[in-house]
């Protein structure tokens, strides 16, 4: 066994260790999700956002002063109204489009191709940001509990992305089985936190001086600032659309199971978000530079004991594992776009574990790039993240409005009202992000048009390829009368002999050996040796005073090709190549054959064939 085979076997063994054994296509049904597992894997993004959503509200209100924190209560109620509208809207989308696709499919079918691509492009970017934001926020939770780790934030975040990527490559069911425990532990931890916190409030253990009473007049408050805080708090609703994109991942009946999961997620999100918002206000907690609001709340409620670390630990876990929502939804959205020929077809291919592994790997790599670029700073990523999801929210709801008006099914007026409410609020939130955080969200106005241009160029390419390959539209292929074989040679060796024997075995055509010497003496010497060794094979020598092999060879191939095309002859360049026994031996030899193939690959009407000769020692 040579070293290359050993390396291949070792890589295959490592792949099996990390990812697991390949699954048969018939096992696809076993990879579908139950409602319990789906709630964990698809709701983790939405549920985890309660760890930073309330904090985003306070960061805006803090510009006026802590006395303005009581406004977080009515703002929180506004966020809950938006949540209700979105949940009811996406419930309708799931039943209307049971094969998944979410905002992309809804927008494309009801508003047109361009709005569909805007929604699809926004969601693709949003799922990348989902991973980056979730992992960054989870790392923040860890460093809040252990401040000494602050300087290693980026390394920790990248390590978690690699771990989650490998976990998802193992398959949907396996990753869901592992992720279910942290998600439900987080929900349990927050219920305990909210329960104990409310108990302290009810029993009067807290001083009323910790917070300003609701209704306290605040100087400097404005509608614009309140809308800005509302838009920031709405970041807690990111991930709500993931279930509508991932319907194909559910066990049958998929739409019914998806809707039940969506309603359960909405209920949990509403309870956790409202509880955290109220307690943070009542305890008078303000955002800190290196300590999260949730960490401060847990410390105030429990003290820095086991329960505090339980809350912080489960928060860190769900924030990190919330990235899995992106890993579940991104590949399925990519499949829909790839089927419509707007992104590479490789995204439609299932891997060894029946998941769309190309999408998973692509998502992981780009998320790592974002984390490194933003140095793991969550607050810089959240505005981009939120605006990236509210654009599809708005388009999806608007698309459903058009659908109900056009089709007018039974009860369409109520459905229209629900979607119109969701569309209006989502549009207001989107506008507020652009108005109040333009310096943070302006990249959307750059990368989104670039992505859409990329979509159209890929579609144009696929259409052109299809047109040229179609037998119905292409000109008939010309008959081949014969072949001209051009054989570059560097010496009289077994490698050259092996290649000549291969050309002879094809039993049709003329063989021309081509030698490119750098010195005249070498040219004469080689011609004499060749006449003695293989006189029946024509030899052409091309002196190269500038020591280039590729350039004179290319010119000769062009001249032969022009003459051959007049007689309907094929030109085939046979590249002899010896293969060392050990892989590392390659670095000891000039890779002329590799450069030659790379240069000739894109030459029109020239066939390139490599004839390997394997060395034994």
C-alpha positions as CSV (number, residue, x, y, z in Angstrom):
1,X,0.0,0.0,0.0
2,X,1.5,3.4,-1.0
3,X,1.4,6.5,1.1
4,X,-1.5,8.1,-0.9
5,X,-3.7,5.1,-0.2
6,X,-2.8,5.2,3.5
7,X,-3.6,8.9,3.7
8,X,-6.9,8.3,1.9
9,X,-7.8,5.5,4.4
10,X,-6.8,7.6,7.4
11,X,-9.0,10.5,6.1
12,X,-11.9,8.2,5.6
13,X,-11.5,6.8,9.1
14,X,-11.4,10.3,10.6
15,X,-14.5,11.2,8.6
16,X,-16.4,8.2,9.9
17,X,-15.3,9.0,13.4
18,X,-16.5,12.6,13.2
19,X,-19.6,12.1,11.0
20,X,-20.6,8.5,11.4
21,X,-21.4,5.7,8.9
22,X,-23.1,6.6,5.6
23,X,-26.9,6.2,5.5
24,X,-28.9,4.6,2.7
25,X,-31.3,6.8,0.8
26,X,-34.1,4.6,2.1
27,X,-33.3,5.6,5.7
28,X,-34.4,9.2,5.0
29,X,-37.7,8.8,6.8
30,X,-35.8,7.9,10.0
31,X,-34.1,11.3,9.8
32,X,-37.4,13.2,10.2
33,X,-38.1,15.1,13.4
34,X,-40.8,14.6,16.1
35,X,-42.5,17.7,17.5
36,X,-40.4,17.4,20.7
37,X,-37.1,17.3,18.9
38,X,-38.2,19.9,16.3
39,X,-39.1,22.3,19.1
40,X,-35.5,22.0,20.4
41,X,-33.7,22.3,17.1
42,X,-35.9,24.9,15.4
43,X,-36.9,27.0,18.3
44,X,-33.6,27.4,20.0
45,X,-32.8,30.6,18.1
46,X,-36.1,32.3,19.0
47,X,-36.1,31.1,22.6
48,X,-32.4,32.0,23.1
49,X,-33.1,35.6,21.9
50,X,-34.8,36.4,25.3
51,X,-31.2,36.4,26.7
52,X,-30.4,39.5,24.7
53,X,-33.7,41.0,23.4
54,X,-34.7,42.7,26.6
55,X,-31.1,44.0,27.0
56,X,-31.4,45.7,23.5
57,X,-34.4,47.6,24.7
58,X,-32.6,48.9,27.8
59,X,-29.5,49.9,25.8
60,X,-31.7,52.4,23.9
61,X,-33.6,53.7,26.9
62,X,-30.4,54.1,28.9
63,X,-29.5,57.1,26.6
64,X,-32.2,59.0,28.6
65,X,-31.5,57.5,32.0
66,X,-32.4,54.5,34.2
67,X,-35.7,56.3,35.1
68,X,-36.8,55.6,31.6
69,X,-36.6,51.8,32.1
70,X,-40.3,51.6,32.9
71,X,-41.0,52.2,29.2
72,X,-39.6,48.7,28.7
73,X,-43.0,47.3,29.9
74,X,-45.2,48.9,27.2
75,X,-42.4,48.3,24.6
76,X,-42.4,44.6,25.7
77,X,-46.2,44.4,25.2
78,X,-45.7,45.8,21.7
79,X,-43.1,43.1,21.0
80,X,-45.6,40.5,22.2
81,X,-48.3,41.9,19.9
82,X,-45.9,41.6,17.0
83,X,-45.0,38.0,18.1
84,X,-48.7,37.1,18.1
85,X,-49.1,38.5,14.6
86,X,-46.1,36.7,13.3
87,X,-47.0,33.3,14.8
88,X,-50.5,33.5,13.4
89,X,-49.1,34.6,10.0
90,X,-46.6,31.8,9.8
91,X,-49.3,29.4,10.9
92,X,-51.1,30.3,7.7
93,X,-48.0,30.1,5.6
94,X,-47.3,26.6,6.8
95,X,-50.7,25.4,5.7
96,X,-50.6,27.4,2.5
97,X,-47.1,26.2,1.5
98,X,-46.6,22.8,3.2
99,X,-43.5,21.9,1.3
100,X,-41.5,24.6,3.0
101,X,-39.5,27.6,1.5
102,X,-41.1,30.2,3.8
103,X,-40.7,33.8,2.9
104,X,-38.8,33.0,-0.4
105,X,-41.5,30.8,-1.9
106,X,-44.4,33.0,-0.6
107,X,-42.8,36.2,-2.0
108,X,-41.8,34.6,-5.3
109,X,-45.2,33.2,-6.0
110,X,-47.3,36.2,-4.9
111,X,-45.1,39.3,-5.4
112,X,-42.8,38.2,-8.2
113,X,-39.3,36.9,-8.8
114,X,-37.4,39.9,-7.6
115,X,-39.1,40.3,-4.2
116,X,-38.7,36.5,-3.8
117,X,-34.9,36.8,-4.3
118,X,-34.8,39.8,-1.9
119,X,-36.4,37.6,0.7
120,X,-34.3,34.6,-0.1
121,X,-31.0,36.6,-0.1
122,X,-31.9,38.2,3.2
123,X,-32.7,34.9,4.8
124,X,-29.5,33.3,3.6
125,X,-27.5,36.1,5.1
126,X,-29.7,36.1,8.2
127,X,-29.0,32.4,8.9
128,X,-25.3,33.0,8.6
129,X,-25.7,35.9,11.1
130,X,-27.9,33.5,13.3
131,X,-24.9,31.3,13.8
132,X,-22.5,34.2,14.4
133,X,-24.8,36.1,16.8
134,X,-25.9,33.0,18.7
135,X,-22.3,31.7,19.2
136,X,-21.0,35.2,20.1
137,X,-23.8,35.8,22.6
138,X,-23.2,32.4,24.1
139,X,-19.5,33.2,24.4
140,X,-20.5,36.4,26.2
141,X,-22.5,34.4,28.7
142,X,-19.5,32.3,29.4
143,X,-17.1,35.2,29.8
144,X,-19.6,37.0,32.0
145,X,-19.4,34.1,34.5
146,X,-15.6,33.7,33.9
147,X,-14.1,37.2,33.1
148,X,-10.6,35.8,32.7
149,X,-11.7,34.2,29.4
150,X,-12.7,37.6,27.8
151,X,-9.5,37.9,25.8
152,X,-10.2,34.4,24.2
153,X,-13.7,35.3,23.0
154,X,-13.0,34.8,19.3
155,X,-11.2,31.4,19.7
156,X,-13.9,30.1,21.9
157,X,-16.6,31.2,19.5
158,X,-14.9,29.6,16.4
159,X,-14.4,26.3,18.3
160,X,-18.1,26.2,19.0
161,X,-19.0,26.8,15.4
162,X,-16.7,23.9,14.3
163,X,-18.3,21.7,16.9
164,X,-21.9,22.5,15.8
165,X,-21.0,22.1,12.1
166,X,-19.6,18.6,12.8
167,X,-22.7,17.8,14.9
168,X,-25.0,18.8,12.0
169,X,-23.0,16.8,9.5
170,X,-23.9,13.7,11.5
171,X,-27.6,14.2,10.6
172,X,-30.7,16.1,11.7
173,X,-32.0,13.4,14.1
174,X,-28.7,12.9,15.9
175,X,-28.1,16.6,16.4
176,X,-31.7,17.1,17.6
177,X,-31.3,14.3,20.1
178,X,-28.2,16.0,21.6
179,X,-29.5,19.6,21.4
180,X,-32.9,18.8,23.0
181,X,-31.4,18.6,26.5
182,X,-29.7,22.0,26.7
183,X,-32.8,23.7,25.2
184,X,-35.2,22.2,27.7
185,X,-32.8,22.8,30.6
186,X,-32.6,26.5,29.6
187,X,-36.4,26.7,29.6
188,X,-36.5,25.1,33.0
189,X,-33.7,27.4,34.3
190,X,-35.6,30.5,33.2
191,X,-38.9,29.3,34.6
192,X,-37.2,28.8,37.9
193,X,-35.5,32.3,37.6
194,X,-38.8,34.0,36.7
195,X,-40.7,32.1,39.4
196,X,-38.3,32.9,42.2
197,X,-38.0,36.5,40.9
198,X,-41.7,37.0,40.9
199,X,-42.0,35.4,44.4
200,X,-39.5,38.0,45.7
201,X,-41.6,40.7,44.1
202,X,-44.9,39.5,45.5
203,X,-43.5,38.9,49.0
204,X,-42.0,42.4,49.1
205,X,-38.4,41.3,49.5
206,X,-37.3,44.0,47.0
207,X,-37.1,47.7,47.7
208,X,-39.4,49.8,45.4
209,X,-36.6,52.3,45.1
210,X,-34.8,50.0,42.6
211,X,-37.0,51.2,39.8
212,X,-39.0,54.2,38.7
213,X,-42.8,53.6,38.9
214,X,-44.7,53.0,35.7
215,X,-45.9,56.3,34.3
216,X,-43.1,58.5,35.8
217,X,-42.6,61.5,33.5
218,X,-39.2,61.4,31.8
219,X,-37.6,64.4,30.2
220,X,-36.2,63.9,26.7
221,X,-38.4,60.9,25.8
222,X,-39.8,60.9,22.3
223,X,-41.8,58.7,20.0
224,X,-38.8,58.2,17.8
225,X,-36.7,56.9,20.7
226,X,-39.5,54.6,21.8
227,X,-39.9,53.2,18.3
228,X,-36.1,52.7,18.2
229,X,-36.3,50.7,21.5
230,X,-39.2,48.7,20.1
231,X,-37.2,47.9,16.9
232,X,-34.2,46.8,19.0
233,X,-36.4,44.7,21.3
234,X,-37.9,43.0,18.3
235,X,-34.6,41.3,17.7
236,X,-36.0,38.8,20.2
237,X,-38.3,37.5,17.4
238,X,-35.6,36.4,15.1
239,X,-35.9,32.7,14.3
240,X,-39.7,32.7,14.3
241,X,-39.8,31.9,10.5
242,X,-37.4,29.0,10.7
243,X,-40.2,26.4,11.2
244,X,-41.9,27.4,8.0
245,X,-38.7,26.9,6.1
246,X,-38.0,23.5,7.6
247,X,-41.4,21.7,7.1
248,X,-39.8,18.9,5.1
249,X,-37.8,17.9,8.2
250,X,-40.9,17.0,10.2
251,X,-42.5,13.6,10.5
252,X,-45.9,13.2,8.7
253,X,-48.3,14.9,8.8
254,X,-45.6,17.5,8.5
255,X,-47.7,20.7,8.2
256,X,-49.8,19.8,11.3
257,X,-46.7,18.9,13.4
258,X,-45.0,22.1,12.2
259,X,-47.9,24.3,13.3
260,X,-48.1,22.6,16.7
261,X,-44.4,23.2,17.1
262,X,-44.8,26.8,16.0
263,X,-47.6,27.5,18.6
264,X,-45.6,25.9,21.4
265,X,-42.5,28.0,20.5
266,X,-44.6,31.2,20.4
267,X,-46.1,30.4,23.8
268,X,-42.8,29.7,25.4
269,X,-41.2,32.7,23.9
270,X,-44.0,35.0,25.1
271,X,-43.8,33.8,28.7
272,X,-40.0,33.9,28.9
273,X,-39.7,37.3,27.2
274,X,-42.4,39.0,29.3
275,X,-41.0,37.5,32.5
276,X,-37.5,38.7,31.8
277,X,-38.5,42.2,30.7
278,X,-40.7,42.6,33.9
279,X,-38.0,41.3,36.3
280,X,-35.2,43.3,34.8
281,X,-37.3,46.5,35.1
282,X,-38.4,45.6,38.7
283,X,-34.9,44.8,39.9
284,X,-33.6,48.0,38.3
285,X,-30.9,46.2,36.3
286,X,-28.9,48.3,33.8
287,X,-26.7,46.9,30.9
288,X,-23.0,46.6,31.7
289,X,-20.0,46.6,29.4
290,X,-18.8,43.0,30.3
291,X,-21.8,41.5,32.2
292,X,-25.1,40.6,30.5
293,X,-28.4,41.8,31.9
294,X,-29.5,38.1,32.4
295,X,-26.4,37.4,34.3
296,X,-27.0,40.3,36.6
297,X,-30.7,39.3,37.1
298,X,-29.7,35.7,38.0
299,X,-27.1,37.0,40.5
300,X,-29.7,39.4,42.1
301,X,-32.3,36.6,42.4
302,X,-30.1,33.7,43.5
303,X,-26.8,35.2,44.5
304,X,-23.6,33.8,43.0
305,X,-24.3,30.2,43.8
306,X,-25.1,27.0,42.1
307,X,-28.4,28.2,40.6
308,X,-26.7,31.3,39.2
309,X,-24.2,29.1,37.4
310,X,-27.0,26.8,36.3
311,X,-28.8,29.7,34.6
312,X,-25.6,31.0,33.1
313,X,-24.5,27.6,31.9
314,X,-27.8,26.7,30.2
315,X,-28.0,30.3,28.8
316,X,-24.5,29.9,27.3
317,X,-25.5,26.5,25.9
318,X,-28.7,27.5,24.2
319,X,-27.2,30.7,22.8
320,X,-24.5,28.6,21.3
321,X,-26.7,25.8,20.2
322,X,-29.3,28.3,18.9
323,X,-27.0,28.4,15.9
324,X,-28.5,25.1,15.0
325,X,-31.7,26.9,13.8
326,X,-29.5,28.3,11.1
327,X,-28.0,24.9,10.3
328,X,-31.5,23.4,10.0
329,X,-33.1,26.2,7.9
330,X,-30.2,27.4,5.7
331,X,-29.6,24.2,3.8
332,X,-33.4,23.8,3.0
333,X,-33.7,27.4,1.8
334,X,-30.5,26.8,-0.3
335,X,-32.1,23.7,-1.8
336,X,-35.1,25.8,-2.9
337,X,-32.9,28.5,-4.4
338,X,-30.7,25.8,-6.1
339,X,-33.7,24.0,-7.6
340,X,-34.6,27.4,-9.2
341,X,-31.0,27.7,-10.4
342,X,-30.1,30.8,-8.4
343,X,-27.3,29.2,-6.4
344,X,-24.9,26.3,-7.3
345,X,-26.6,22.9,-7.7
346,X,-24.2,21.4,-5.2
347,X,-26.5,22.6,-2.4
348,X,-29.1,20.1,-3.6
349,X,-26.8,17.1,-2.9
350,X,-27.3,15.1,0.2
351,X,-24.2,13.9,2.1
352,X,-23.4,10.6,3.7
353,X,-25.8,11.2,6.6
354,X,-28.6,12.4,4.3
355,X,-28.2,16.0,5.3
356,X,-27.4,18.8,2.8
357,X,-23.8,18.8,3.9
358,X,-22.5,21.4,1.3
359,X,-25.0,23.9,2.8
360,X,-23.9,23.0,6.3
361,X,-20.2,23.4,5.6
362,X,-20.7,26.7,3.7
363,X,-22.7,28.1,6.5
364,X,-20.1,27.1,9.1
365,X,-17.2,28.7,7.1
366,X,-19.0,32.0,6.5
367,X,-20.1,32.2,10.2
368,X,-16.4,31.8,11.3
369,X,-15.4,34.6,8.9
370,X,-18.1,36.9,10.4
371,X,-17.0,36.1,14.0
372,X,-13.4,36.9,13.2
373,X,-14.3,40.0,11.2
374,X,-16.5,41.4,14.0
375,X,-14.2,40.1,16.8
376,X,-17.1,38.3,18.4
377,X,-18.9,41.5,19.4
378,X,-22.6,40.6,19.6
379,X,-23.9,44.1,19.8
380,X,-22.4,44.9,16.4
381,X,-24.0,41.9,14.7
382,X,-27.5,42.0,16.2
383,X,-28.8,45.0,14.2
384,X,-27.6,43.4,10.9
385,X,-29.1,40.1,12.1
386,X,-32.5,41.7,13.0
387,X,-32.9,43.8,9.8
388,X,-32.0,40.7,7.7
389,X,-35.0,38.8,9.1
390,X,-37.5,41.7,9.2
391,X,-37.2,42.3,5.5
392,X,-38.4,38.7,4.7
393,X,-41.0,39.1,7.5
394,X,-42.5,42.1,5.7
395,X,-42.3,40.5,2.2
396,X,-43.8,37.2,3.4
397,X,-46.8,38.9,5.1
398,X,-47.3,41.2,2.0
399,X,-47.2,38.1,-0.2
400,X,-49.9,36.4,1.8
401,X,-52.1,39.6,1.6
402,X,-51.8,39.4,-2.2
403,X,-52.7,35.6,-2.1
404,X,-55.8,36.1,0.0
405,X,-57.0,39.0,-2.1
406,X,-56.5,37.1,-5.3
407,X,-57.9,33.7,-4.2
408,X,-60.5,34.8,-1.6
409,X,-60.8,31.4,0.2
410,X,-63.3,30.8,3.0
411,X,-62.6,33.1,6.0
412,X,-60.1,35.2,3.9
413,X,-61.0,38.5,5.6
414,X,-59.6,37.3,9.0
415,X,-56.5,35.8,7.3
416,X,-56.0,39.1,5.5
417,X,-56.3,41.1,8.7
418,X,-53.7,38.9,10.4
419,X,-51.2,39.2,7.6
420,X,-51.8,42.9,7.1
421,X,-51.1,43.5,10.8
422,X,-47.9,41.5,10.6
423,X,-46.8,43.2,7.4
424,X,-47.4,46.7,8.8
425,X,-45.6,46.2,12.1
426,X,-42.7,44.3,10.4
427,X,-42.4,47.2,7.9
428,X,-42.3,49.8,10.7
429,X,-39.6,47.8,12.5
430,X,-37.6,47.5,9.3
431,X,-37.8,51.3,8.7
432,X,-36.8,52.0,12.3
433,X,-33.7,49.9,12.0
434,X,-32.6,51.9,8.9
435,X,-33.6,55.2,10.4
436,X,-32.0,54.7,13.9
437,X,-29.1,52.3,13.3
438,X,-28.1,53.2,9.7
439,X,-24.4,53.2,10.6
440,X,-24.7,49.6,11.7
441,X,-27.2,48.2,9.1
442,X,-26.0,50.0,5.9
443,X,-24.0,46.9,4.7
444,X,-27.5,45.4,4.0
445,X,-27.9,48.0,1.2
446,X,-24.6,46.8,-0.3
447,X,-24.5,43.1,0.1
448,X,-28.2,42.4,-0.7
449,X,-28.0,43.9,-4.2
450,X,-24.7,42.1,-4.8
451,X,-26.3,38.8,-3.7
452,X,-29.3,39.4,-6.1
453,X,-26.9,40.2,-9.0
454,X,-25.1,37.0,-8.1
455,X,-28.4,35.1,-8.2
456,X,-29.2,36.4,-11.7
457,X,-25.7,35.7,-13.0
458,X,-25.9,32.1,-11.8
459,X,-29.3,31.6,-13.3
460,X,-28.1,33.1,-16.6
461,X,-25.2,30.7,-16.6
462,X,-27.4,27.6,-16.0
463,X,-29.8,28.7,-18.7
464,X,-26.9,29.2,-21.2
465,X,-25.5,25.8,-20.3
466,X,-28.9,24.1,-20.7
467,X,-29.4,25.8,-24.1
468,X,-26.0,24.7,-25.4
469,X,-26.3,21.1,-24.1
470,X,-29.9,20.5,-25.3
471,X,-30.1,18.3,-28.4
472,X,-33.2,20.2,-29.5
473,X,-31.3,23.6,-29.8
474,X,-27.7,22.7,-30.4
475,X,-26.2,22.3,-33.9
476,X,-25.5,18.6,-34.7
477,X,-22.0,17.4,-33.8
478,X,-19.7,17.1,-36.8
479,X,-18.5,13.6,-37.7
480,X,-15.0,12.7,-36.6
481,X,-12.8,11.5,-39.5
482,X,-9.7,10.8,-37.4
483,X,-7.3,11.9,-34.7
484,X,-4.0,13.7,-34.3
485,X,-2.2,12.8,-31.1
486,X,0.3,15.3,-29.8
487,X,2.7,13.8,-27.2
488,X,4.9,16.2,-25.3
489,X,8.1,14.4,-24.3
490,X,11.0,15.3,-22.1
491,X,13.2,12.3,-22.7
492,X,13.3,8.7,-23.8
493,X,11.8,6.8,-20.9
494,X,9.3,4.2,-19.9
495,X,6.8,7.0,-19.3
496,X,7.0,8.1,-22.9
497,X,6.9,4.5,-24.1
498,X,3.8,3.8,-22.1
499,X,2.0,6.9,-23.5
500,X,3.0,5.9,-27.1
501,X,1.6,2.4,-26.6
502,X,-1.6,3.9,-25.3
503,X,-1.9,6.2,-28.4
504,X,-1.3,3.2,-30.7
505,X,-3.9,1.2,-29.0
506,X,-6.6,3.7,-30.1
507,X,-5.8,2.4,-33.6
508,X,-6.7,5.6,-35.5
509,X,-4.7,8.7,-36.1
510,X,-1.3,10.2,-36.5
511,X,1.1,10.5,-33.5
512,X,3.4,13.5,-33.2
513,X,6.0,13.6,-30.4
514,X,6.9,17.1,-29.4
515,X,10.2,18.0,-27.6
516,X,10.9,21.5,-26.3
517,X,14.7,22.0,-25.8
518,X,16.2,25.2,-24.3
519,X,19.6,24.7,-26.0
520,X,20.5,23.8,-29.7
521,X,22.9,21.1,-28.6
522,X,20.1,19.4,-26.7
523,X,17.9,19.6,-29.7
524,X,20.4,17.8,-32.0
525,X,21.3,15.2,-29.4
526,X,17.7,14.3,-28.7
527,X,16.7,14.1,-32.5
528,X,19.5,11.6,-33.0
529,X,18.5,9.4,-30.0
530,X,14.8,9.5,-31.1
531,X,15.6,8.3,-34.7
532,X,17.4,5.3,-33.3
533,X,14.7,4.5,-30.7
534,X,11.3,5.3,-32.3
535,X,11.9,6.3,-36.0
536,X,8.3,5.4,-37.0
537,X,6.9,8.2,-34.7
538,X,7.3,11.7,-36.1
539,X,9.3,14.0,-33.8
540,X,8.9,17.8,-33.8
541,X,11.4,19.9,-31.8
542,X,10.5,23.4,-30.7
543,X,13.5,25.4,-29.6
544,X,12.6,27.7,-26.7
545,X,15.3,30.4,-26.1
546,X,13.2,31.9,-23.3
547,X,13.0,28.5,-21.5
548,X,9.2,28.2,-21.7
549,X,7.6,24.9,-22.5
550,X,4.0,26.0,-22.4
551,X,4.2,28.9,-24.9
552,X,5.9,27.1,-27.9
553,X,3.8,24.0,-27.3
554,X,0.6,26.0,-27.3
555,X,1.5,27.7,-30.6
556,X,2.2,24.3,-32.1
557,X,-1.1,22.8,-30.9
558,X,-2.9,25.8,-32.3
559,X,-1.4,25.4,-35.8
560,X,-2.2,21.6,-35.8
561,X,-5.7,22.3,-34.6
562,X,-6.4,24.7,-37.4
563,X,-5.3,22.3,-40.0
564,X,-7.1,19.3,-38.3
565,X,-10.4,21.2,-38.1
566,X,-10.5,21.6,-41.9
567,X,-10.6,17.8,-42.2
568,X,-12.8,17.1,-39.2
569,X,-10.0,15.6,-37.2
570,X,-9.8,15.6,-33.4
571,X,-6.6,17.0,-31.7
572,X,-5.7,15.0,-28.6
573,X,-2.8,16.1,-26.4
574,X,-1.5,13.0,-24.5
575,X,0.3,14.1,-21.3
576,X,2.7,11.5,-19.9
577,X,3.0,11.6,-16.2
578,X,4.9,9.4,-13.7
579,X,3.3,8.9,-10.2
580,X,5.8,8.5,-7.3
581,X,5.1,5.8,-4.8
582,X,5.1,8.2,-1.9
583,X,3.0,11.3,-2.0
584,X,5.7,13.6,-0.6
585,X,8.0,12.6,-3.5
586,X,5.9,14.9,-5.7
587,X,7.6,18.0,-4.2
588,X,11.0,16.7,-5.5
589,X,9.8,16.9,-9.1
590,X,8.7,19.7,-11.5
591,X,5.0,19.6,-11.9
592,X,5.2,20.4,-15.7
593,X,2.4,17.9,-16.6
594,X,0.1,19.6,-14.0
595,X,0.8,23.0,-15.4
596,X,0.3,21.7,-19.0
597,X,-3.1,20.3,-18.2
598,X,-4.2,23.4,-16.4
599,X,-3.2,25.5,-19.4
600,X,-4.8,23.2,-22.0
601,X,-8.0,22.5,-20.1
602,X,-9.8,25.6,-21.5
603,X,-8.5,25.3,-25.1
604,X,-11.4,25.0,-27.5
605,X,-11.5,21.8,-29.6
606,X,-8.5,20.2,-27.9
607,X,-8.8,17.0,-25.9
608,X,-6.4,16.5,-23.0
609,X,-5.6,12.9,-21.8
610,X,-3.2,12.0,-19.0
611,X,-1.5,8.6,-19.2
612,X,0.0,7.8,-15.7
613,X,3.0,5.6,-15.1
614,X,3.2,4.4,-11.5
615,X,6.7,4.0,-10.0
616,X,7.3,1.0,-7.8
617,X,9.9,2.4,-5.4
